[in-house]
């Protein structure tokens, strides 16, 4: 039984790991993190211009509106007063967004590691009413961007900054993803 637990533990943690030192001092082709600035990335905004759906997340229904998460970017607002002609009417930018919930006229979402509460009583004039900093502590790395999507070497991200994406570059072989 202990052997099976050991094998399960090893298989779970072997898909992405950090070496204590590089395999060599020779750089390898891999992914390098792109960092964002907190004050810009944590700004909540409304745009009456609908955005293109790229990475669909969950959907929440409230009154005549549908709110659909665009994973990592924000929330599409869809007027569903006539379901046969439902139309996107705008986009709420909430960087790092992955989930939403609504109670009354307050929309709750994550903004990277913070929880934000947004008043949606007037959809054309949304406003942030509260923020709980570090409500979802993740070592400052937002889940989808904590490692690159593809397998291979990558530069281990700093834990004091927000990773907003990845670019190809030469990196020291410290971190690897299977």
N, C-alpha and C positions, 0 to 999 in steps of 0.2 A: 504494500500500500504506500509506504514512504517513497519507494522508487517511482511509482506512478505520479505522486505529488511532485517529486523532484523533476520528472520529465515534463509535466504540465507547466511548472514554474519556468523551466528553461525555454520551452517553446513560446510562452507568452512574451518573455523579455528578450528573445533573440531576434525579433524582427527589426528593432531599431536600437542601436547601442552606441555608447560613447566610450572610446578607448582612453586610458589614462595618458597615453603618449601616442604620437603618430606612428604608423607602420614604418614610414620612412620620412625623411625630410624632403623628399621629392613631392611636388604638388601633383595632384590628380585632377582630372576634369570632373567637376561636380556642380553642386548648387550652393549659392551664397545667399544668405538672407537679406531682404530689403527691409529696413526699419522705417517706422513712421514716427511723427511727433505727436505726443499725447494730446496737446491742446487742440490740434487740428483734427486728429482722428476721433476725438471724443465729442466733437460738436454735432449736435442733432439739428437737422434742417428738413424743410418741406420744399418739394418742387411740384408745381402743377403740371410739369411735363412728365408723362409716364416713362418709365425706364423699361428696357428690354429684359425679359426674364432669361437668366443664364443658369442659375443654380438654385432651383426651387426648393423651398423648405415648407414647413407646415403652414396651414391655412386656419385662420380664426374668423368666425362670423360674428358680426355685431350690428344689429339693426339691418339697414339696407346696404351695408358695406362688407366686403371680404378683405381681410388683411393677409397677404401672403409674404412669407419671409423670403428674401433674396439672401441666401446664406453668405454671411460675411460683409454684406453691404447695407441692408436695410429692409424696408417693408413696402411692397406694392399695395396701393389702395385701389380697390375695384368697386365701382358702383354697381350693385346687384339688385337695384329696385325693380328691374325687369330682367329676370334671369336669362331670357332669350337674347337680350342685347347687352349683357354685362360688359362693362368697359373700364379699362384702367384710367383713373383720373389723376393719379399723381404718385409720388414716391417719397417716403420718409427715409432720409439717410441716417442710418445708425450703424456705423462701422463696427465690425466684429459681431454683428447680430446673428444669433443662431436659433433663438426661441422667442415666442411672445405669448402673452396672456393678457386678457382684458377683464377688468372688474369695474363696473359702472362706466365712467368716462375716462378711466385711466388705463393706458396701455403700459404694460411692464415688459421690459426686454433687457437683454444683456448688451452692453456696449464694451466689448472685450471683457475685462474682469470686473467692470462696474455694473450695477443694476440701475436702470433709468426708469423713471415714471413720467409718462407723457400724457398731458391733457389732450384728448381728441374730441372734446365736446363740439369744437368748431374745426372740422377737418382742414379748412383753408388757413387756419391760424393756430396750428399745433404749438404747444410750448412744453418745455421740460419743467416739471414741477418739483422733482426731487431726484437725487442721485445717491446711491450707497456705494461708496468707493470700496474696491476689493471685495465685493460680495461673492465673487466667484474666483478666488485666488488660483491662478494657474501658473505661477512662476513668470507672469507677465507675457506668456506666449499664448496667443489665441489658438485653440485646438486645430482648426484646419491648416494653419500655417506653422505649427510647431516643428514640422519636418516637411520636406518637399514631397510632392505626390509620387514622383518616380523613384525607383530604387537606385542606389549608388552612394558615392561619397557626397557629403555636404559639410559646410562649415557649421559647427555647433553654434546655435544662436545665443546671444547674450541674454541673461535673465532679467536685465534692468530695462529692456526696451520691447516695444511691440513689433512683432514680425508681421509685415503686411503682404509679403510675397517672396518669390525666389527668382534668381537669375542664374544663368550658367556662367561659370568662371572656373579658374584653377584654384583649388583649395588644398590645405593640408589634410591628410586622411585621418582625422580624429573620429568623426561621426560617420556611420554607415547605416543605410536602410535597405533591408532585403526586399 
